[in-house]
Amino acid sequence: MVVGDLVTVTKSQTTGIENGTLGLVVNISRIGKKEYIYFIYIFSYGGKVPLWRNEIEVLNRGDRGSC
């Protein structure tokens, strides 16, 4: 998962964001050696929300120049 990926919330545990909500990965922060927190811009919410990897699923990878 990288910045720019389109994601959907699948197992919201920490924010109360409804499952199935669409968002865009806007920032990724490392927490510890192997843990990351993903900041997702939630379109319907109009703001960034921090989510763990197990709470989101990639729908479409951002443009990486692979045309």
C-alpha positions as CSV (number, residue, x, y, z in Angstrom):
1,M,0.0,0.0,0.0
2,V,1.3,3.4,-1.0
3,V,0.2,7.0,-0.9
4,G,-2.4,7.5,-3.7
5,D,-4.1,4.1,-3.4
6,L,-7.9,4.1,-3.4
7,V,-9.1,2.1,-0.4
8,T,-12.3,1.0,1.3
9,V,-12.8,0.6,5.0
10,T,-13.5,-3.1,5.8
11,K,-13.1,-3.6,9.5
12,S,-13.3,-0.3,11.3
13,Q,-12.4,-0.8,14.9
14,T,-10.9,2.5,16.1
15,T,-12.7,5.4,14.3
16,G,-16.4,4.4,13.9
17,I,-16.1,5.0,10.1
18,E,-18.7,2.8,8.4
19,N,-17.5,-0.3,6.6
20,G,-17.6,0.2,2.8
21,T,-16.6,3.9,3.0
22,L,-14.1,5.0,0.3
23,G,-10.9,6.9,0.9
24,L,-7.5,7.8,-0.5
25,V,-4.2,7.0,1.2
26,V,-2.6,10.5,1.9
27,N,0.1,9.6,4.4
28,I,1.8,6.6,6.0
29,S,3.6,6.8,9.3
30,R,5.8,4.1,10.9
31,I,5.1,3.2,14.4
32,G,7.7,0.8,15.8
33,K,9.7,-1.6,13.7
34,K,6.8,-3.3,11.7
35,E,3.7,-1.3,12.4
36,Y,2.3,1.5,10.3
37,I,-0.6,3.8,10.6
38,Y,-2.3,4.9,7.4
39,F,-3.9,8.3,7.1
40,I,-6.9,8.0,4.8
41,Y,-8.8,11.0,3.3
42,I,-12.4,9.9,3.7
43,F,-14.4,11.4,0.8
44,S,-17.8,11.4,2.6
45,Y,-16.2,12.7,5.9
46,G,-14.2,15.4,4.2
47,G,-11.1,14.8,6.3
48,K,-8.2,12.5,7.2
49,V,-8.7,9.6,9.5
50,P,-5.9,7.3,10.9
51,L,-6.5,3.6,10.3
52,W,-4.5,0.4,10.8
53,R,-3.7,-1.8,7.9
54,N,-6.2,-4.5,8.9
55,E,-9.0,-1.9,8.8
56,I,-8.7,-1.1,5.1
57,E,-8.4,-2.8,1.7
58,V,-6.8,-1.5,-1.5
59,L,-9.3,-1.2,-4.3
60,N,-7.1,0.5,-6.9
61,R,-3.4,1.2,-6.8
62,G,-2.4,4.8,-7.5
63,D,-0.9,5.8,-10.8
64,R,2.6,4.3,-10.9
65,G,3.3,5.0,-14.6
66,S,2.5,1.4,-15.7
67,C,0.5,2.1,-18.9
